Amino acid sequence: MKHSAFAFVALSLGLHATAFAKEPEYETAPAAAAGMCPPPGWQENLGNFQKPNAAFPTQDTASLPTPDCNFHEWSFEAFVWATALDSNGTPRFLTLPTPDDLLSTNVKAAEIGPRPLQLAARSLMPHGAAGFTEGAGAIVEADGNVLVGPNGYPVLASVHMNQSYFATARKNLIVTKGYATQPQDSSFETGAAVFKATWLRLAPGETAPAGAYVTEAEVPVLTVLRTKTSIAILPIAGQFVKAQVALVGLHVVGSTVNHPEFLWATFEHKLDAPAVADNTFSPSGQNPGSFTFYRANTPFQFVNIANTPPTLTFDLRTQRFAPINNVALENRTGGENQAGGPANVLSVNASGQTFLAGEPAPQSVFANYNLGGTVWMAPNSYNLNSNQTNAVGSVNLANTTAETFFQEARNQPMSNVQNCFTCHNPTSYSFQPSPPPLANRLIALSHVLAYGSPYAVPNLITGRVTTNLR
């Protein structure tokens, strides 16, 4: 969905159209799911995934053909596994290794345990040269744009992986030549899992979105590098300040039986943004509610617009950007294209949230996160030519805090869909002229492999950005 810069300016100046269609309601009881989804006993079994020694779920897709419902059941099981609190009140995913650990010389780098949540750390390029690539976290989304939160701080990201994923990624890192020297058919093992979280930084004394999980993080200090034609805003290597952050989104990704392409699911806090029923998004819509990233009654023609220079401004003293973004989720269940698929997502979500809401606090806080959908490919079909058009399920899956500006409103034709496989596929490192393209590999679906190399997503904002240096 493309939007004009003029549209944003018009909104900021109060130039509103006279009438806009009301956004369809979606937070209602789900329609009848296909068959019985989820089946009796599924909800009661979720507690098993919270046990300290619980295995990451992999068996939901063992039976072929696999019902659509099973994929979304897996998503919620994986979410429950990832957010299970330990004795210190820390979600399991925050105890897992991060990309920073991949290049660590510490023999205990892959161990599970407490570690600081460090957001938007700058990685180092080969031979010690300073680099600006995405590391343990990022200040930009995958498309290079920044999501500016309601308080002016950029939404930050972090990546966490289980030990199976870590071991395979470490063997295949681009920066250590593993990508080029490991067997061409290398792949992640069944049970490998990776999680990408998005975080809203809070100012001192600021209230978090109601019901969000909040923790302390080390957030980056940003600086400005100038050239004759542009400037870059990026984190200063090794410089952080402590701040409270609220979890606003979580990608849950894992390899299951018959699915080496991984199942890809996403969750976001229920107050993030209005969500539109699949394939009904229209610029003439709006929502009367107030959300974290959406001002009530903002016409949808003004949402999901990337702030590009010189519109974007940055205050070096306060570390805040302007203008803020208005956001909407263009497909409530990711454009789910299977029979009964949207209802399955909503039914599994409602059942899973009921389970979590019944848990003692603070575990119950995770009942406030919505499953946005799941995307996958036909079983055992993943190959060197696979891409987003081979997707099944939530074929336009997006998270408003991670793929804000990279949403597609319709799931037909398939040639136009946008989903996780648009970026995560065997050609991830073979399309750019500089640095030189790398050979297509099945394992290239992981962007973690680019950590510390020029192939990583640049963790900076460039262009003629207006800055306040006071």
C-alpha positions as CSV (number, residue, x, y, z in Angstrom):
1,M,0.0,0.0,0.0
2,K,1.6,3.3,-1.1
3,H,0.7,6.6,0.4
4,S,1.8,10.1,-0.6
5,A,3.8,12.5,1.5
6,F,1.2,15.1,0.7
7,A,-1.4,13.0,2.5
8,F,0.6,13.1,5.7
9,V,1.1,16.8,5.5
10,A,-2.6,17.4,4.8
11,L,-3.4,15.6,8.0
12,S,-0.9,17.5,10.1
13,L,-2.4,20.7,8.8
14,G,-5.9,19.7,9.6
15,L,-7.1,19.2,6.0
16,H,-9.6,16.5,6.5
17,A,-12.1,15.2,4.0
18,T,-15.7,15.6,4.9
19,A,-16.6,11.9,5.3
20,F,-14.9,8.6,5.8
21,A,-16.2,5.1,6.0
22,K,-16.2,3.5,9.4
23,E,-13.8,0.6,9.9
24,P,-15.5,-2.8,10.2
25,E,-15.6,-4.2,13.8
26,Y,-13.3,-7.2,14.3
27,E,-13.0,-7.7,18.0
28,T,-16.2,-9.7,18.2
29,A,-16.8,-13.4,18.7
30,P,-15.1,-15.3,15.9
31,A,-17.2,-16.9,13.3
32,A,-17.5,-20.7,13.3
33,A,-14.0,-22.2,12.8
34,A,-13.4,-25.0,10.3
35,G,-14.4,-28.2,12.1
36,M,-13.6,-28.0,15.8
37,C,-10.7,-25.5,16.1
38,P,-9.1,-25.7,18.6
39,P,-10.2,-29.2,19.7
40,P,-11.2,-30.1,23.3
41,G,-8.3,-30.3,25.6
42,W,-5.9,-28.2,23.5
43,Q,-6.3,-25.1,25.8
44,E,-5.7,-27.2,28.9
45,N,-2.5,-28.6,27.4
46,L,-0.9,-25.2,27.0
47,G,0.4,-25.2,30.5
48,N,2.8,-28.0,29.6
49,F,4.7,-25.6,27.3
50,Q,5.4,-23.3,30.3
51,K,7.4,-26.0,32.2
52,P,11.1,-25.1,32.6
53,N,12.2,-28.2,30.7
54,A,9.5,-28.1,28.1
55,A,10.6,-28.9,24.5
56,F,9.8,-26.3,21.8
57,P,6.7,-27.6,19.9
58,T,7.4,-29.4,16.6
59,Q,4.8,-32.1,16.2
60,D,1.7,-30.1,15.2
61,T,2.6,-30.6,11.5
62,A,3.6,-34.3,11.7
63,S,0.3,-35.6,10.2
64,L,-0.2,-35.1,6.5
65,P,-2.3,-33.4,5.3
66,T,-2.1,-31.0,8.2
67,P,-5.3,-29.1,9.1
68,D,-5.1,-25.3,8.9
69,C,-6.0,-25.1,12.6
70,N,-2.8,-27.0,13.6
71,F,-0.6,-24.3,12.3
72,H,-2.2,-21.6,14.4
73,E,-2.3,-23.9,17.4
74,W,1.5,-24.3,17.0
75,S,1.8,-20.5,16.9
76,F,0.1,-20.1,20.2
77,E,2.0,-23.0,21.8
78,A,5.3,-21.5,20.6
79,F,4.2,-18.1,22.1
80,V,3.3,-19.7,25.4
81,W,6.7,-21.5,25.4
82,A,8.6,-18.3,24.6
83,T,6.8,-16.1,27.2
84,A,6.9,-18.6,30.1
85,L,8.3,-16.8,33.1
86,D,11.2,-18.3,35.0
87,S,11.7,-18.0,38.8
88,N,13.0,-14.4,38.3
89,G,9.9,-13.4,36.3
90,T,11.9,-13.3,33.0
91,P,10.2,-14.6,29.8
92,R,12.0,-17.6,28.3
93,F,12.9,-15.8,25.1
94,L,14.9,-13.2,27.0
95,T,17.1,-15.9,28.4
96,L,18.1,-17.2,25.0
97,P,21.3,-16.3,23.0
98,T,21.2,-13.2,20.8
99,P,23.2,-12.3,17.6
100,D,25.8,-10.7,19.8
101,D,26.6,-14.1,21.2
102,L,27.3,-15.6,17.8
103,L,30.7,-13.8,17.5
104,S,31.5,-14.1,21.2
105,T,34.7,-15.9,22.3
106,N,33.0,-16.8,25.6
107,V,32.6,-20.6,25.7
108,K,29.3,-20.0,27.6
109,A,27.9,-17.7,25.0
110,A,25.1,-20.1,24.0
111,E,24.0,-20.9,27.5
112,I,20.5,-20.2,28.6
113,G,20.3,-17.7,31.4
114,P,19.9,-14.1,32.4
115,R,21.5,-11.6,30.1
116,P,20.9,-7.8,29.7
117,L,18.3,-6.8,27.1
118,Q,20.5,-4.6,24.9
119,L,18.6,-2.9,22.1
120,A,20.0,-1.5,18.8
121,A,23.6,-2.4,19.5
122,R,26.0,-1.6,16.7
123,S,27.8,-4.7,15.4
124,L,31.4,-4.7,14.3
125,M,32.5,-5.3,10.7
126,P,35.3,-7.7,9.8
127,H,38.9,-6.7,10.9
128,G,37.5,-4.4,13.6
129,A,36.3,-1.7,11.2
130,A,33.3,0.2,12.6
131,G,30.1,-1.0,11.1
132,F,26.5,0.2,11.1
133,T,24.7,-3.1,10.6
134,E,21.8,-4.6,12.6
135,G,23.0,-6.4,15.6
136,A,21.3,-7.5,18.8
137,G,18.6,-5.0,17.9
138,A,17.7,-2.3,15.5
139,I,16.4,1.3,15.2
140,V,15.0,0.6,11.8
141,E,12.6,-2.0,10.3
142,A,13.7,-4.5,7.7
143,D,12.8,-2.0,4.9
144,G,15.1,0.6,6.4
145,N,12.3,2.9,7.7
146,V,11.9,3.9,11.3
147,L,8.6,3.6,13.2
148,V,8.3,6.7,15.4
149,G,6.3,5.9,18.6
150,P,3.8,8.3,20.2
151,N,6.5,9.8,22.4
152,G,8.9,10.4,19.6
153,Y,11.2,7.5,20.4
154,P,11.9,4.9,17.7
155,V,10.5,1.5,18.1
156,L,13.4,-0.8,18.9
157,A,14.0,-4.5,18.1
158,S,15.8,-7.5,19.5
159,V,16.5,-11.0,18.3
160,H,16.7,-14.2,20.3
161,M,17.3,-17.8,19.3
162,N,17.3,-21.2,20.9
163,Q,20.5,-23.3,21.1
164,S,19.6,-25.4,18.0
165,Y,19.2,-22.3,15.9
166,F,22.3,-20.8,17.4
167,A,24.5,-23.8,16.6
168,T,23.5,-23.9,13.0
169,A,23.7,-20.1,12.5
170,R,27.1,-20.0,14.0
171,K,28.4,-22.6,11.6
172,N,27.0,-20.7,8.6
173,L,27.9,-17.1,9.4
174,I,28.9,-15.0,6.4
175,V,31.5,-13.0,8.3
176,T,33.4,-16.2,9.3
177,K,33.2,-17.7,5.8
178,G,30.9,-20.4,7.0
179,Y,28.2,-19.5,4.5
180,A,30.6,-20.1,1.7
181,T,32.3,-23.3,3.1
182,Q,29.5,-25.2,4.7
183,P,27.7,-27.9,2.7
184,Q,25.2,-26.5,0.2
185,D,22.4,-28.5,1.6
186,S,22.9,-27.3,5.2
187,S,19.7,-26.6,6.9
188,F,18.3,-25.9,10.4
189,E,17.2,-28.8,12.5
190,T,13.6,-29.5,13.4
191,G,13.0,-27.6,16.6
192,A,15.2,-24.6,15.7
193,A,13.5,-21.4,16.8
194,V,14.1,-17.7,16.6
195,F,12.2,-14.8,18.1
196,K,12.1,-11.1,17.1
197,A,10.7,-8.7,19.6
198,T,9.7,-5.0,19.2
199,W,9.9,-2.6,22.1
200,L,8.4,0.8,22.8
201,R,10.8,2.9,24.9
202,L,9.2,4.8,27.8
203,A,10.2,8.1,29.1
204,P,10.8,8.4,32.9
205,G,7.5,8.2,34.6
206,E,5.6,7.5,31.4
207,T,2.8,4.9,31.6
208,A,3.1,1.8,29.4
209,P,0.2,0.6,27.2
210,A,-2.3,-1.0,29.4
211,G,-1.5,-4.7,30.0
212,A,1.9,-4.7,28.2
213,Y,4.9,-6.6,29.5
214,V,7.5,-4.1,30.7
215,T,11.1,-4.6,31.5
216,E,14.4,-2.7,31.7
217,A,16.6,-2.5,28.7
218,E,19.8,-0.8,27.6
219,V,18.8,1.5,24.8
220,P,21.2,3.1,22.4
221,V,22.5,6.6,22.4
222,L,22.1,8.0,18.9
223,T,24.4,10.3,17.1
224,V,24.6,12.2,13.8
225,L,27.2,11.7,11.1
226,R,27.3,14.4,8.4
227,T,28.5,14.4,4.8
228,K,28.2,17.2,2.2
229,T,25.0,15.8,0.9
230,S,23.3,13.9,3.7
231,I,23.4,12.8,7.3
232,A,23.1,9.5,9.1
233,I,21.5,8.9,12.4
234,L,22.9,5.8,14.1
235,P,23.7,4.3,17.5
236,I,27.1,5.1,19.1
237,A,29.0,1.9,19.6
238,G,29.0,0.8,23.2
239,Q,26.9,3.7,24.5
240,F,23.6,2.9,26.2
241,V,21.3,4.3,28.8
242,K,18.9,2.3,30.9
243,A,15.2,2.7,30.2
244,Q,11.9,0.9,30.7
245,V,10.5,-0.7,27.5
246,A,7.2,-2.2,26.7
247,L,6.8,-5.3,24.5
248,V,4.6,-4.3,21.6
249,G,5.3,-7.2,19.2
250,L,6.8,-10.7,18.9
251,H,7.6,-12.8,15.9
252,V,7.6,-16.5,16.7
253,V,9.5,-18.6,14.1
254,G,10.3,-22.3,14.2
255,S,11.1,-25.4,12.2
256,T,8.6,-28.2,12.6
257,V,8.2,-31.7,11.2
258,N,7.8,-31.5,7.4
259,H,8.4,-27.7,7.4
260,P,12.1,-26.8,7.0
261,E,11.0,-23.4,5.7
262,F,9.9,-22.7,9.3
263,L,6.4,-21.7,10.4
264,W,6.2,-17.9,10.8
265,A,3.8,-16.3,13.2
266,T,3.4,-12.9,14.8
267,F,1.8,-11.5,18.0
268,E,1.2,-7.9,19.0
269,H,-0.2,-6.1,21.9
270,K,-3.9,-5.7,21.5
271,L,-3.7,-1.9,21.9
272,D,-1.1,-1.4,19.2
273,A,-3.3,-0.3,16.4
274,P,-6.8,-0.9,14.8
275,A,-6.9,-4.2,12.8
276,V,-9.0,-4.5,9.7
277,A,-10.8,-7.7,8.5
278,D,-8.8,-9.4,5.8
279,N,-9.1,-8.0,2.3
280,T,-11.3,-5.1,3.4
281,F,-8.8,-2.4,4.1
282,S,-9.7,0.9,2.4
283,P,-8.1,4.4,2.6
284,S,-11.6,5.7,3.2
285,G,-11.8,3.8,6.5
286,Q,-11.1,5.0,10.0
287,N,-11.4,3.8,13.6
288,P,-13.0,5.6,16.5
289,G,-10.7,4.1,19.1
290,S,-7.4,5.3,20.5
291,F,-4.4,3.0,20.2
292,T,-0.7,3.2,21.1
293,F,0.2,3.9,17.5
294,Y,-3.0,5.3,16.2
295,R,-4.9,8.5,17.0
296,A,-8.6,8.0,17.1
297,N,-10.5,8.8,13.9
298,T,-7.4,9.2,11.8
299,P,-8.5,8.5,8.2
300,F,-6.7,5.4,6.9
301,Q,-5.3,7.3,4.0
302,F,-2.9,8.7,6.5
303,V,-1.7,5.5,8.1
304,N,1.4,3.3,7.5
305,I,3.3,6.2,5.8
306,A,7.0,6.0,6.2
307,N,8.6,9.3,7.3
308,T,11.3,9.9,4.8
309,P,13.9,12.7,4.8
310,P,13.5,15.6,4.9
311,T,10.1,15.2,6.6
312,L,11.7,13.2,9.4
313,T,13.4,15.3,12.1
314,F,15.6,14.2,15.0
315,D,16.4,16.1,18.2
316,L,19.9,15.1,19.3
317,R,19.4,16.4,22.8
318,T,16.1,14.6,23.6
319,Q,16.9,11.6,21.2
320,R,13.4,11.9,19.8
321,F,12.1,11.9,16.2
322,A,9.1,13.7,14.6
323,P,6.5,13.3,13.2
324,I,5.0,10.3,14.9
325,N,3.5,7.5,12.8
326,N,-0.2,6.5,12.7
327,V,-0.5,2.8,12.1
328,A,-3.2,0.2,11.2
329,L,-3.0,-3.5,10.6
330,E,-4.4,-4.0,7.1
331,N,-5.2,-7.7,7.5
332,R,-6.4,-8.9,11.0
333,T,-5.4,-12.5,10.3
334,G,-2.8,-11.9,7.7
335,G,-5.0,-12.5,4.7
336,E,-5.4,-16.2,5.7
337,N,-6.4,-18.0,2.5
338,Q,-7.4,-21.4,3.7
339,A,-11.0,-22.6,4.2
340,G,-12.1,-21.3,7.5
341,G,-8.6,-19.8,8.1
342,P,-9.5,-16.4,9.5
343,A,-12.0,-18.0,11.9
344,N,-9.4,-20.5,12.9
345,V,-6.9,-17.8,13.8
346,L,-9.5,-15.9,15.9
347,S,-10.7,-19.1,17.6
348,V,-7.2,-20.2,18.6
349,N,-6.4,-16.7,19.7
350,A,-9.5,-16.5,21.9
351,S,-8.8,-19.9,23.5
352,G,-5.1,-19.2,24.1
353,Q,-5.8,-15.9,25.6
354,T,-8.4,-17.4,27.9
355,F,-5.8,-19.8,29.2
356,L,-3.3,-17.1,29.8
357,A,-5.8,-14.8,31.4
358,G,-6.4,-17.6,34.0
359,E,-2.7,-17.8,34.9
360,P,-1.5,-16.0,38.0
361,A,0.0,-12.6,37.5
362,P,2.5,-11.6,36.1
363,Q,2.2,-14.5,33.6
364,S,-1.3,-13.5,32.8
365,V,0.0,-10.3,31.2
366,F,0.6,-12.2,27.9
367,A,-3.1,-12.7,27.5
368,N,-3.0,-9.1,26.1
369,Y,-1.3,-10.1,22.9
370,N,-3.1,-11.1,19.7
371,L,-2.1,-13.8,17.3
372,G,-1.9,-12.1,13.9
373,G,-1.7,-15.3,11.9
374,T,0.8,-17.9,10.6
375,V,2.4,-18.4,7.2
376,W,4.1,-21.6,5.8
377,M,4.6,-23.5,2.6
378,A,3.4,-26.9,1.4
379,P,5.1,-29.7,3.4
380,N,8.6,-30.6,2.3
381,S,8.4,-28.3,-0.7
382,Y,10.9,-25.6,0.3
383,N,13.7,-25.4,-2.4
384,L,16.1,-23.0,-3.9
385,N,13.4,-21.3,-5.9
386,S,10.9,-20.8,-3.1
387,N,9.6,-17.3,-2.4
388,Q,6.6,-15.4,-1.0
389,T,4.2,-16.6,-3.7
390,N,4.6,-20.2,-2.4
391,A,3.2,-19.1,0.9
392,V,0.1,-20.8,2.5
393,G,-2.1,-19.5,5.3
394,S,-1.6,-15.9,6.3
395,V,-0.1,-14.9,3.0
396,N,0.0,-11.2,3.8
397,L,1.2,-11.6,7.3
398,A,2.6,-8.4,8.9
399,N,3.1,-6.9,12.4
400,T,2.3,-3.2,12.7
401,T,5.5,-2.7,14.8
402,A,7.9,-4.6,12.6
403,E,6.4,-4.4,9.0
404,T,4.6,-1.2,9.4
405,F,5.2,0.1,6.0
406,F,5.4,-3.2,4.2
407,Q,1.8,-4.3,4.1
408,E,-0.4,-5.5,1.2
409,A,-4.1,-5.1,1.5
410,R,-5.3,-8.0,-0.6
411,N,-4.3,-11.6,-0.8
412,Q,-5.1,-12.0,-4.5
413,P,-3.4,-12.1,-6.9
414,M,-0.7,-14.2,-5.2
415,S,2.0,-12.4,-7.3
416,N,1.3,-9.3,-5.2
417,V,1.4,-10.8,-1.7
418,Q,3.9,-9.7,1.0
419,N,4.8,-11.9,3.8
420,C,7.8,-13.2,5.8
421,F,9.1,-15.2,2.7
422,T,9.4,-12.0,0.8
423,C,12.7,-11.3,2.7
424,H,13.4,-14.7,4.2
425,N,14.2,-17.0,1.3
426,P,17.1,-18.8,-0.4
427,T,18.0,-15.6,-2.4
428,S,18.4,-13.3,0.7
429,Y,22.1,-12.5,-0.1
430,S,22.1,-12.9,-3.9
431,F,20.3,-9.9,-5.3
432,Q,22.3,-6.9,-4.4
433,P,25.3,-5.8,-6.6
434,S,27.3,-4.5,-3.7
435,P,28.4,-6.3,-1.6
436,P,28.8,-9.1,-4.2
437,P,25.9,-11.6,-4.4
438,L,26.3,-14.9,-2.6
439,A,25.1,-18.2,-3.8
440,N,21.5,-19.2,-3.1
441,R,21.2,-21.5,-0.1
442,L,18.2,-22.9,1.7
443,I,19.7,-21.6,4.9
444,A,19.7,-18.1,3.6
445,L,16.2,-17.7,5.0
446,S,17.9,-16.6,8.2
447,H,19.1,-13.0,8.3
448,V,21.0,-13.8,11.5
449,L,23.7,-15.2,9.2
450,A,24.6,-11.7,8.1
451,Y,25.4,-10.5,11.6
452,G,28.7,-8.6,11.6
453,S,28.9,-8.5,7.8
454,P,28.1,-5.9,5.1
455,Y,25.1,-8.1,4.2
456,A,23.2,-7.1,7.3
457,V,20.4,-4.6,7.2
458,P,22.0,-1.2,7.8
459,N,21.1,0.0,11.3
460,L,20.9,3.7,10.5
461,I,18.7,6.3,9.0
462,T,20.2,8.3,6.1
463,G,19.1,11.3,4.1
464,R,18.5,15.0,4.5
465,V,17.1,14.6,8.0
466,T,16.5,17.9,9.9
467,T,18.4,17.8,13.2
468,N,18.3,19.9,16.3
469,L,21.8,20.0,17.8
470,R,21.0,22.1,20.8
